[in-house]
Amino acid sequence: MFSDPPLTKRQLGWLFLAAGLSVGLVSLGVHIVRAGLLGPFGPIQQQVLSAAALAVALGLSLLPRGNRPA
């Protein structure tokens, strides 16, 4: 029925890893650029960094699962 192969667990892991690292680096970059204006991390920044860390952890846990469909 489908002509495209399904997304594998390894590919999904790389996507989660890339998304988590991107969000985390952007959040830290915004904080560094505006550090003089905002001061310490606020609660929203902490939540964003926590979500990014969870995405990275999920991505790393999916990488060794192999080429089985997700």
mmCIF file of the N, C-alpha and C atoms, coordinates in Angstrom:
data_MODEL
# 
_entry.id   MODEL 
# 
loop_
_atom_site.group_PDB 
_atom_site.id 
_atom_site.type_symbol 
_atom_site.label_atom_id 
_atom_site.label_alt_id 
_atom_site.label_comp_id 
_atom_site.label_asym_id 
_atom_site.label_entity_id 
_atom_site.label_seq_id 
_atom_site.pdbx_PDB_ins_code 
_atom_site.Cartn_x 
_atom_site.Cartn_y 
_atom_site.Cartn_z 
_atom_site.occupancy 
_atom_site.B_iso_or_equiv 
_atom_site.pdbx_formal_charge 
_atom_site.auth_seq_id 
_atom_site.auth_comp_id 
_atom_site.auth_asym_id 
_atom_site.auth_atom_id 
_atom_site.pdbx_PDB_model_num 
ATOM 1   N N  . MET A 1 1  ? 0.822  -1.175 0.000  1.00 0.00 ? 1  MET A N  1 
ATOM 2   C CA . MET A 1 1  ? 0.000  0.000  0.000  1.00 0.00 ? 1  MET A CA 1 
ATOM 3   C C  . MET A 1 1  ? 0.881  1.258  0.000  1.00 0.00 ? 1  MET A C  1 
ATOM 4   N N  . PHE A 1 2  ? 1.931  1.311  0.844  1.00 0.00 ? 2  PHE A N  1 
ATOM 5   C CA . PHE A 1 2  ? 2.820  2.463  0.878  1.00 0.00 ? 2  PHE A CA 1 
ATOM 6   C C  . PHE A 1 2  ? 4.056  2.182  0.039  1.00 0.00 ? 2  PHE A C  1 
ATOM 7   N N  . SER A 1 3  ? 4.443  3.151  -0.779 1.00 0.00 ? 3  SER A N  1 
ATOM 8   C CA . SER A 1 3  ? 5.634  2.950  -1.593 1.00 0.00 ? 3  SER A CA 1 
ATOM 9   C C  . SER A 1 3  ? 6.894  3.402  -0.861 1.00 0.00 ? 3  SER A C  1 
ATOM 10  N N  . ASP A 1 4  ? 6.756  4.288  0.105  1.00 0.00 ? 4  ASP A N  1 
ATOM 11  C CA . ASP A 1 4  ? 7.906  4.757  0.872  1.00 0.00 ? 4  ASP A CA 1 
ATOM 12  C C  . ASP A 1 4  ? 8.153  3.843  2.064  1.00 0.00 ? 4  ASP A C  1 
ATOM 13  N N  . PRO A 1 5  ? 9.420  3.555  2.354  1.00 0.00 ? 5  PRO A N  1 
ATOM 14  C CA . PRO A 1 5  ? 9.698  2.740  3.548  1.00 0.00 ? 5  PRO A CA 1 
ATOM 15  C C  . PRO A 1 5  ? 9.391  3.544  4.811  1.00 0.00 ? 5  PRO A C  1 
ATOM 16  N N  . PRO A 1 6  ? 9.016  2.867  5.884  1.00 0.00 ? 6  PRO A N  1 
ATOM 17  C CA . PRO A 1 6  ? 8.679  3.585  7.117  1.00 0.00 ? 6  PRO A CA 1 
ATOM 18  C C  . PRO A 1 6  ? 9.917  4.187  7.769  1.00 0.00 ? 6  PRO A C  1 
ATOM 19  N N  . LEU A 1 7  ? 9.683  5.143  8.619  1.00 0.00 ? 7  LEU A N  1 
ATOM 20  C CA . LEU A 1 7  ? 10.750 5.767  9.400  1.00 0.00 ? 7  LEU A CA 1 
ATOM 21  C C  . LEU A 1 7  ? 11.264 4.745  10.411 1.00 0.00 ? 7  LEU A C  1 
ATOM 22  N N  . THR A 1 8  ? 12.575 4.595  10.493 1.00 0.00 ? 8  THR A N  1 
ATOM 23  C CA . THR A 1 8  ? 13.139 3.612  11.421 1.00 0.00 ? 8  THR A CA 1 
ATOM 24  C C  . THR A 1 8  ? 13.381 4.267  12.779 1.00 0.00 ? 8  THR A C  1 
ATOM 25  N N  . LYS A 1 9  ? 13.587 3.427  13.779 1.00 0.00 ? 9  LYS A N  1 
ATOM 26  C CA . LYS A 1 9  ? 13.850 3.933  15.123 1.00 0.00 ? 9  LYS A CA 1 
ATOM 27  C C  . LYS A 1 9  ? 15.147 4.728  15.171 1.00 0.00 ? 9  LYS A C  1 
ATOM 28  N N  . ARG A 1 10 ? 16.142 4.301  14.404 1.00 0.00 ? 10 ARG A N  1 
ATOM 29  C CA . ARG A 1 10 ? 17.415 5.016  14.370 1.00 0.00 ? 10 ARG A CA 1 
ATOM 30  C C  . ARG A 1 10 ? 17.222 6.409  13.744 1.00 0.00 ? 10 ARG A C  1 
ATOM 31  N N  . GLN A 1 11 ? 16.464 6.492  12.661 1.00 0.00 ? 11 GLN A N  1 
ATOM 32  C CA . GLN A 1 11 ? 16.212 7.787  12.029 1.00 0.00 ? 11 GLN A CA 1 
ATOM 33  C C  . GLN A 1 11 ? 15.423 8.705  12.965 1.00 0.00 ? 11 GLN A C  1 
ATOM 34  N N  . LEU A 1 12 ? 14.439 8.144  13.649 1.00 0.00 ? 12 LEU A N  1 
ATOM 35  C CA . LEU A 1 12 ? 13.663 8.928  14.600 1.00 0.00 ? 12 LEU A CA 1 
ATOM 36  C C  . LEU A 1 12 ? 14.549 9.408  15.752 1.00 0.00 ? 12 LEU A C  1 
ATOM 37  N N  . GLY A 1 13 ? 15.479 8.569  16.177 1.00 0.00 ? 13 GLY A N  1 
ATOM 38  C CA . GLY A 1 13 ? 16.413 8.969  17.216 1.00 0.00 ? 13 GLY A CA 1 
ATOM 39  C C  . GLY A 1 13 ? 17.277 10.133 16.777 1.00 0.00 ? 13 GLY A C  1 
ATOM 40  N N  . TRP A 1 14 ? 17.783 10.086 15.536 1.00 0.00 ? 14 TRP A N  1 
ATOM 41  C CA . TRP A 1 14 ? 18.582 11.203 15.032 1.00 0.00 ? 14 TRP A CA 1 
ATOM 42  C C  . TRP A 1 14 ? 17.751 12.482 14.934 1.00 0.00 ? 14 TRP A C  1 
ATOM 43  N N  . LEU A 1 15 ? 16.473 12.357 14.559 1.00 0.00 ? 15 LEU A N  1 
ATOM 44  C CA . LEU A 1 15 ? 15.611 13.537 14.490 1.00 0.00 ? 15 LEU A CA 1 
ATOM 45  C C  . LEU A 1 15 ? 15.395 14.155 15.872 1.00 0.00 ? 15 LEU A C  1 
ATOM 46  N N  . PHE A 1 16 ? 15.122 13.316 16.870 1.00 0.00 ? 16 PHE A N  1 
ATOM 47  C CA . PHE A 1 16 ? 14.956 13.826 18.238 1.00 0.00 ? 16 PHE A CA 1 
ATOM 48  C C  . PHE A 1 16 ? 16.246 14.443 18.752 1.00 0.00 ? 16 PHE A C  1 
ATOM 49  N N  . LEU A 1 17 ? 17.357 13.809 18.467 1.00 0.00 ? 17 LEU A N  1 
ATOM 50  C CA . LEU A 1 17 ? 18.655 14.315 18.907 1.00 0.00 ? 17 LEU A CA 1 
ATOM 51  C C  . LEU A 1 17 ? 18.943 15.681 18.272 1.00 0.00 ? 17 LEU A C  1 
ATOM 52  N N  . ALA A 1 18 ? 18.725 15.791 16.991 1.00 0.00 ? 18 ALA A N  1 
ATOM 53  C CA . ALA A 1 18 ? 18.972 17.061 16.299 1.00 0.00 ? 18 ALA A CA 1 
ATOM 54  C C  . ALA A 1 18 ? 18.030 18.158 16.787 1.00 0.00 ? 18 ALA A C  1 
ATOM 55  N N  . ALA A 1 19 ? 16.765 17.812 16.987 1.00 0.00 ? 19 ALA A N  1 
ATOM 56  C CA . ALA A 1 19 ? 15.806 18.811 17.463 1.00 0.00 ? 19 ALA A CA 1 
ATOM 57  C C  . ALA A 1 19 ? 16.151 19.279 18.872 1.00 0.00 ? 19 ALA A C  1 
ATOM 58  N N  . GLY A 1 20 ? 16.480 18.348 19.753 1.00 0.00 ? 20 GLY A N  1 
ATOM 59  C CA . GLY A 1 20 ? 16.817 18.718 21.126 1.00 0.00 ? 20 GLY A CA 1 
ATOM 60  C C  . GLY A 1 20 ? 18.064 19.581 21.203 1.00 0.00 ? 20 GLY A C  1 
ATOM 61  N N  . LEU A 1 21 ? 19.091 19.203 20.439 1.00 0.00 ? 21 LEU A N  1 
ATOM 62  C CA . LEU A 1 21 ? 20.317 20.001 20.437 1.00 0.00 ? 21 LEU A CA 1 
ATOM 63  C C  . LEU A 1 21 ? 20.080 21.387 19.841 1.00 0.00 ? 21 LEU A C  1 
ATOM 64  N N  . SER A 1 22 ? 19.288 21.454 18.787 1.00 0.00 ? 22 SER A N  1 
ATOM 65  C CA . SER A 1 22 ? 18.998 22.746 18.163 1.00 0.00 ? 22 SER A CA 1 
ATOM 66  C C  . SER A 1 22 ? 18.243 23.672 19.112 1.00 0.00 ? 22 SER A C  1 
ATOM 67  N N  . VAL A 1 23 ? 17.213 23.161 19.732 1.00 0.00 ? 23 VAL A N  1 
ATOM 68  C CA . VAL A 1 23 ? 16.422 23.980 20.655 1.00 0.00 ? 23 VAL A CA 1 
ATOM 69  C C  . VAL A 1 23 ? 17.270 24.415 21.849 1.00 0.00 ? 23 VAL A C  1 
ATOM 70  N N  . GLY A 1 24 ? 18.063 23.496 22.378 1.00 0.00 ? 24 GLY A N  1 
ATOM 71  C CA . GLY A 1 24 ? 18.917 23.832 23.509 1.00 0.00 ? 24 GLY A CA 1 
ATOM 72  C C  . GLY A 1 24 ? 19.952 24.887 23.160 1.00 0.00 ? 24 GLY A C  1 
ATOM 73  N N  . LEU A 1 25 ? 20.607 24.742 22.010 1.00 0.00 ? 25 LEU A N  1 
ATOM 74  C CA . LEU A 1 25 ? 21.616 25.712 21.606 1.00 0.00 ? 25 LEU A CA 1 
ATOM 75  C C  . LEU A 1 25 ? 21.013 27.076 21.293 1.00 0.00 ? 25 LEU A C  1 
ATOM 76  N N  . VAL A 1 26 ? 19.850 27.094 20.672 1.00 0.00 ? 26 VAL A N  1 
ATOM 77  C CA . VAL A 1 26 ? 19.189 28.376 20.397 1.00 0.00 ? 26 VAL A CA 1 
ATOM 78  C C  . VAL A 1 26 ? 18.795 29.054 21.698 1.00 0.00 ? 26 VAL A C  1 
ATOM 79  N N  . SER A 1 27 ? 18.262 28.299 22.637 1.00 0.00 ? 27 SER A N  1 
ATOM 80  C CA . SER A 1 27 ? 17.879 28.878 23.925 1.00 0.00 ? 27 SER A CA 1 
ATOM 81  C C  . SER A 1 27 ? 19.087 29.442 24.663 1.00 0.00 ? 27 SER A C  1 
ATOM 82  N N  . LEU A 1 28 ? 20.184 28.691 24.673 1.00 0.00 ? 28 LEU A N  1 
ATOM 83  C CA . LEU A 1 28 ? 21.393 29.193 25.317 1.00 0.00 ? 28 LEU A CA 1 
ATOM 84  C C  . LEU A 1 28 ? 21.966 30.391 24.569 1.00 0.00 ? 28 LEU A C  1 
ATOM 85  N N  . GLY A 1 29 ? 21.905 30.370 23.243 1.00 0.00 ? 29 GLY A N  1 
ATOM 86  C CA . GLY A 1 29 ? 22.392 31.495 22.451 1.00 0.00 ? 29 GLY A CA 1 
ATOM 87  C C  . GLY A 1 29 ? 21.610 32.767 22.706 1.00 0.00 ? 29 GLY A C  1 
ATOM 88  N N  . VAL A 1 30 ? 20.306 32.648 22.802 1.00 0.00 ? 30 VAL A N  1 
ATOM 89  C CA . VAL A 1 30 ? 19.474 33.819 23.104 1.00 0.00 ? 30 VAL A CA 1 
ATOM 90  C C  . VAL A 1 30 ? 19.803 34.349 24.485 1.00 0.00 ? 30 VAL A C  1 
ATOM 91  N N  . HIS A 1 31 ? 20.038 33.450 25.415 1.00 0.00 ? 31 HIS A N  1 
ATOM 92  C CA . HIS A 1 31 ? 20.364 33.890 26.773 1.00 0.00 ? 31 HIS A CA 1 
ATOM 93  C C  . HIS A 1 31 ? 21.717 34.600 26.800 1.00 0.00 ? 31 HIS A C  1 
ATOM 94  N N  . ILE A 1 32 ? 22.687 34.089 26.070 1.00 0.00 ? 32 ILE A N  1 
ATOM 95  C CA . ILE A 1 32 ? 24.014 34.713 26.059 1.00 0.00 ? 32 ILE A CA 1 
ATOM 96  C C  . ILE A 1 32 ? 23.958 36.087 25.414 1.00 0.00 ? 32 ILE A C  1 
ATOM 97  N N  . VAL A 1 33 ? 23.229 36.215 24.311 1.00 0.00 ? 33 VAL A N  1 
ATOM 98  C CA . VAL A 1 33 ? 23.137 37.490 23.606 1.00 0.00 ? 33 VAL A CA 1 
ATOM 99  C C  . VAL A 1 33 ? 22.422 38.528 24.461 1.00 0.00 ? 33 VAL A C  1 
ATOM 100 N N  . ARG A 1 34 ? 21.394 38.110 25.183 1.00 0.00 ? 34 ARG A N  1 
ATOM 101 C CA . ARG A 1 34 ? 20.609 39.050 25.983 1.00 0.00 ? 34 ARG A CA 1 
ATOM 102 C C  . ARG A 1 34 ? 20.894 38.934 27.481 1.00 0.00 ? 34 ARG A C  1 
ATOM 103 N N  . ALA A 1 35 ? 22.045 38.416 27.855 1.00 0.00 ? 35 ALA A N  1 
ATOM 104 C CA . ALA A 1 35 ? 22.346 38.154 29.265 1.00 0.00 ? 35 ALA A CA 1 
ATOM 105 C C  . ALA A 1 35 ? 22.317 39.420 30.100 1.00 0.00 ? 35 ALA A C  1 
ATOM 106 N N  . GLY A 1 36 ? 22.755 40.527 29.562 1.00 0.00 ? 36 GLY A N  1 
ATOM 107 C CA . GLY A 1 36 ? 22.760 41.755 30.337 1.00 0.00 ? 36 GLY A CA 1 
ATOM 108 C C  . GLY A 1 36 ? 21.366 42.274 30.629 1.00 0.00 ? 36 GLY A C  1 
ATOM 109 N N  . LEU A 1 37 ? 20.408 41.926 29.796 1.00 0.00 ? 37 LEU A N  1 
ATOM 110 C CA . LEU A 1 37 ? 19.058 42.437 29.962 1.00 0.00 ? 37 LEU A CA 1 
ATOM 111 C C  . LEU A 1 37 ? 18.184 41.569 30.857 1.00 0.00 ? 37 LEU A C  1 
ATOM 112 N N  . LEU A 1 38 ? 18.392 40.265 30.817 1.00 0.00 ? 38 LEU A N  1 
ATOM 113 C CA . LEU A 1 38 ? 17.462 39.358 31.487 1.00 0.00 ? 38 LEU A CA 1 
ATOM 114 C C  . LEU A 1 38 ? 17.959 38.803 32.813 1.00 0.00 ? 38 LEU A C  1 
ATOM 115 N N  . GLY A 1 39 ? 19.246 38.714 33.009 1.00 0.00 ? 39 GLY A N  1 
ATOM 116 C CA . GLY A 1 39 ? 19.757 38.140 34.249 1.00 0.00 ? 39 GLY A CA 1 
ATOM 117 C C  . GLY A 1 39 ? 19.776 36.630 34.187 1.00 0.00 ? 39 GLY A C  1 
ATOM 118 N N  . PRO A 1 40 ? 19.469 35.968 35.301 1.00 0.00 ? 40 PRO A N  1 
ATOM 119 C CA . PRO A 1 40 ? 19.544 34.493 35.339 1.00 0.00 ? 40 PRO A CA 1 
ATOM 120 C C  . PRO A 1 40 ? 18.427 33.845 34.514 1.00 0.00 ? 40 PRO A C  1 
ATOM 121 N N  . PHE A 1 41 ? 18.543 32.524 34.363 1.00 0.00 ? 41 PHE A N  1 
ATOM 122 C CA . PHE A 1 41 ? 17.515 31.779 33.626 1.00 0.00 ? 41 PHE A CA 1 
ATOM 123 C C  . PHE A 1 41 ? 16.165 31.929 34.313 1.00 0.00 ? 41 PHE A C  1 
ATOM 124 N N  . GLY A 1 42 ? 15.147 32.168 33.512 1.00 0.00 ? 42 GLY A N  1 
ATOM 125 C CA . GLY A 1 42 ? 13.789 32.231 34.026 1.00 0.00 ? 42 GLY A CA 1 
ATOM 126 C C  . GLY A 1 42 ? 13.143 30.863 33.962 1.00 0.00 ? 42 GLY A C  1 
ATOM 127 N N  . PRO A 1 43 ? 11.923 30.758 34.469 1.00 0.00 ? 43 PRO A N  1 
ATOM 128 C CA . PRO A 1 43 ? 11.249 29.461 34.496 1.00 0.00 ? 43 PRO A CA 1 
ATOM 129 C C  . PRO A 1 43 ? 10.947 28.914 33.096 1.00 0.00 ? 43 PRO A C  1 
ATOM 130 N N  . ILE A 1 44 ? 10.648 29.782 32.143 1.00 0.00 ? 44 ILE A N  1 
ATOM 131 C CA . ILE A 1 44 ? 10.365 29.297 30.786 1.00 0.00 ? 44 ILE A CA 1 
ATOM 132 C C  . ILE A 1 44 ? 11.644 28.760 30.149 1.00 0.00 ? 44 ILE A C  1 
ATOM 133 N N  . GLN A 1 45 ? 12.760 29.452 30.342 1.00 0.00 ? 45 GLN A N  1 
ATOM 134 C CA . GLN A 1 45 ? 14.024 28.963 29.797 1.00 0.00 ? 45 GLN A CA 1 
ATOM 135 C C  . GLN A 1 45 ? 14.407 27.631 30.427 1.00 0.00 ? 45 GLN A C  1 
ATOM 136 N N  . GLN A 1 46 ? 14.152 27.482 31.698 1.00 0.00 ? 46 GLN A N  1 
ATOM 137 C CA . GLN A 1 46 ? 14.447 26.214 32.359 1.00 0.00 ? 46 GLN A CA 1 
ATOM 138 C C  . GLN A 1 46 ? 13.594 25.086 31.781 1.00 0.00 ? 46 GLN A C  1 
ATOM 139 N N  . GLN A 1 47 ? 12.324 25.378 31.514 1.00 0.00 ? 47 GLN A N  1 
ATOM 140 C CA . GLN A 1 47 ? 11.441 24.367 30.947 1.00 0.00 ? 47 GLN A CA 1 
ATOM 141 C C  . GLN A 1 47 ? 11.861 24.004 29.523 1.00 0.00 ? 47 GLN A C  1 
ATOM 142 N N  . VAL A 1 48 ? 12.278 25.006 28.751 1.00 0.00 ? 48 VAL A N  1 
ATOM 143 C CA . VAL A 1 48 ? 12.722 24.744 27.381 1.00 0.00 ? 48 VAL A CA 1 
ATOM 144 C C  . VAL A 1 48 ? 13.984 23.883 27.394 1.00 0.00 ? 48 VAL A C  1 
ATOM 145 N N  . LEU A 1 49 ? 14.929 24.220 28.266 1.00 0.00 ? 49 LEU A N  1 
ATOM 146 C CA . LEU A 1 49 ? 16.158 23.426 28.351 1.00 0.00 ? 49 LEU A CA 1 
ATOM 147 C C  . LEU A 1 49 ? 15.872 22.013 28.864 1.00 0.00 ? 49 LEU A C  1 
ATOM 148 N N  . SER A 1 50 ? 14.923 21.872 29.770 1.00 0.00 ? 50 SER A N  1 
ATOM 149 C CA . SER A 1 50 ? 14.547 20.534 30.248 1.00 0.00 ? 50 SER A CA 1 
ATOM 150 C C  . SER A 1 50 ? 13.913 19.714 29.126 1.00 0.00 ? 50 SER A C  1 
ATOM 151 N N  . ALA A 1 51 ? 13.040 20.340 28.347 1.00 0.00 ? 51 ALA A N  1 
ATOM 152 C CA . ALA A 1 51 ? 12.416 19.632 27.225 1.00 0.00 ? 51 ALA A CA 1 
ATOM 153 C C  . ALA A 1 51 ? 13.464 19.249 26.182 1.00 0.00 ? 51 ALA A C  1 
ATOM 154 N N  . ALA A 1 52 ? 14.429 20.136 25.947 1.00 0.00 ? 52 ALA A N  1 
ATOM 155 C CA . ALA A 1 52 ? 15.497 19.831 25.000 1.00 0.00 ? 52 ALA A CA 1 
ATOM 156 C C  . ALA A 1 52 ? 16.341 18.665 25.511 1.00 0.00 ? 52 ALA A C  1 
ATOM 157 N N  . ALA A 1 53 ? 16.637 18.643 26.802 1.00 0.00 ? 53 ALA A N  1 
ATOM 158 C CA . ALA A 1 53 ? 17.415 17.546 27.381 1.00 0.00 ? 53 ALA A CA 1 
ATOM 159 C C  . ALA A 1 53 ? 16.648 16.222 27.277 1.00 0.00 ? 53 ALA A C  1 
ATOM 160 N N  . LEU A 1 54 ? 15.340 16.268 27.488 1.00 0.00 ? 54 LEU A N  1 
ATOM 161 C CA . LEU A 1 54 ? 14.535 15.049 27.340 1.00 0.00 ? 54 LEU A CA 1 
ATOM 162 C C  . LEU A 1 54 ? 14.521 14.560 25.898 1.00 0.00 ? 54 LEU A C  1 
ATOM 163 N N  . ALA A 1 55 ? 14.443 15.487 24.947 1.00 0.00 ? 55 ALA A N  1 
ATOM 164 C CA . ALA A 1 55 ? 14.466 15.097 23.536 1.00 0.00 ? 55 ALA A CA 1 
ATOM 165 C C  . ALA A 1 55 ? 15.803 14.461 23.173 1.00 0.00 ? 55 ALA A C  1 
ATOM 166 N N  . VAL A 1 56 ? 16.897 15.020 23.694 1.00 0.00 ? 56 VAL A N  1 
ATOM 167 C CA . VAL A 1 56 ? 18.222 14.443 23.440 1.00 0.00 ? 56 VAL A CA 1 
ATOM 168 C C  . VAL A 1 56 ? 18.308 13.048 24.058 1.00 0.00 ? 56 VAL A C  1 
ATOM 169 N N  . ALA A 1 57 ? 17.828 12.909 25.277 1.00 0.00 ? 57 ALA A N  1 
ATOM 170 C CA . ALA A 1 57 ? 17.865 11.594 25.940 1.00 0.00 ? 57 ALA A CA 1 
ATOM 171 C C  . ALA A 1 57 ? 17.014 10.570 25.185 1.00 0.00 ? 57 ALA A C  1 
ATOM 172 N N  . LEU A 1 58 ? 15.849 10.982 24.722 1.00 0.00 ? 58 LEU A N  1 
ATOM 173 C CA . LEU A 1 58 ? 14.999 10.080 23.943 1.00 0.00 ? 58 LEU A CA 1 
ATOM 174 C C  . LEU A 1 58 ? 15.680 9.701  22.635 1.00 0.00 ? 58 LEU A C  1 
ATOM 175 N N  . GLY A 1 59 ? 16.289 10.671 21.977 1.00 0.00 ? 59 GLY A N  1 
ATOM 176 C CA . GLY A 1 59 ? 16.999 10.388 20.738 1.00 0.00 ? 59 GLY A CA 1 
ATOM 177 C C  . GLY A 1 59 ? 18.147 9.413  20.946 1.00 0.00 ? 59 GLY A C  1 
ATOM 178 N N  . LEU A 1 60 ? 18.917 9.625  22.010 1.00 0.00 ? 60 LEU A N  1 
ATOM 179 C CA . LEU A 1 60 ? 20.034 8.719  22.295 1.00 0.00 ? 60 LEU A CA 1 
ATOM 180 C C  . LEU A 1 60 ? 19.546 7.313  22.629 1.00 0.00 ? 60 LEU A C  1 
ATOM 181 N N  . SER A 1 61 ? 18.386 7.207  23.260 1.00 0.00 ? 61 SER A N  1 
ATOM 182 C CA . SER A 1 61 ? 17.868 5.881  23.598 1.00 0.00 ? 61 SER A CA 1 
ATOM 183 C C  . SER A 1 61 ? 17.328 5.151  22.368 1.00 0.00 ? 61 SER A C  1 
ATOM 184 N N  . LEU A 1 62 ? 16.941 5.887  21.327 1.00 0.00 ? 62 LEU A N  1 
ATOM 185 C CA . LEU A 1 62 ? 16.416 5.246  20.128 1.00 0.00 ? 62 LEU A CA 1 
ATOM 186 C C  . LEU A 1 62 ? 17.509 4.828  19.141 1.00 0.00 ? 62 LEU A C  1 
ATOM 187 N N  . LEU A 1 63 ? 18.682 5.445  19.223 1.00 0.00 ? 63 LEU A N  1 
ATOM 188 C CA . LEU A 1 63 ? 19.742 5.143  18.255 1.00 0.00 ? 63 LEU A CA 1 
ATOM 189 C C  . LEU A 1 63 ? 20.138 3.660  18.225 1.00 0.00 ? 63 LEU A C  1 
ATOM 190 N N  . PRO A 1 64 ? 20.333 2.989  19.356 1.00 0.00 ? 64 PRO A N  1 
ATOM 191 C CA . PRO A 1 64 ? 20.759 1.582  19.276 1.00 0.00 ? 64 PRO A CA 1 
ATOM 192 C C  . PRO A 1 64 ? 19.632 0.607  18.933 1.00 0.00 ? 64 PRO A C  1 
ATOM 193 N N  . ARG A 1 65 ? 18.414 1.082  18.741 1.00 0.00 ? 65 ARG A N  1 
ATOM 194 C CA . ARG A 1 65 ? 17.280 0.189  18.464 1.00 0.00 ? 65 ARG A CA 1 
ATOM 195 C C  . ARG A 1 65 ? 17.301 -0.392 17.066 1.00 0.00 ? 65 ARG A C  1 
ATOM 196 N N  . GLY A 1 66 ? 18.141 0.134  16.194 1.00 0.00 ? 66 GLY A N  1 
ATOM 197 C CA . GLY A 1 66 ? 18.297 -0.480 14.884 1.00 0.00 ? 66 GLY A CA 1 
ATOM 198 C C  . GLY A 1 66 ? 17.368 0.066  13.822 1.00 0.00 ? 66 GLY A C  1 
ATOM 199 N N  . ASN A 1 67 ? 17.179 -0.738 12.794 1.00 0.00 ? 67 ASN A N  1 
ATOM 200 C CA . ASN A 1 67 ? 16.434 -0.320 11.612 1.00 0.00 ? 67 ASN A CA 1 
ATOM 201 C C  . ASN A 1 67 ? 14.994 -0.830 11.587 1.00 0.00 ? 67 ASN A C  1 
ATOM 202 N N  . ARG A 1 68 ? 14.475 -1.153 12.739 1.00 0.00 ? 68 ARG A N  1 
ATOM 203 C CA . ARG A 1 68 ? 13.079 -1.575 12.789 1.00 0.00 ? 68 ARG A CA 1 
ATOM 204 C C  . ARG A 1 68 ? 12.177 -0.362 12.604 1.00 0.00 ? 68 ARG A C  1 
ATOM 205 N N  . PRO A 1 69 ? 10.989 -0.540 12.050 1.00 0.00 ? 69 PRO A N  1 
ATOM 206 C CA . PRO A 1 69 ? 10.069 0.595  11.878 1.00 0.00 ? 69 PRO A CA 1 
ATOM 207 C C  . PRO A 1 69 ? 9.694  1.206  13.225 1.00 0.00 ? 69 PRO A C  1 
ATOM 208 N N  . ALA A 1 70 ? 9.537  2.511  13.225 1.00 0.00 ? 70 ALA A N  1 
ATOM 209 C CA . ALA A 1 70 ? 9.217  3.227  14.461 1.00 0.00 ? 70 ALA A CA 1 
ATOM 210 C C  . ALA A 1 70 ? 7.759  3.094  14.818 1.00 0.00 ? 70 ALA A C  1 
# 
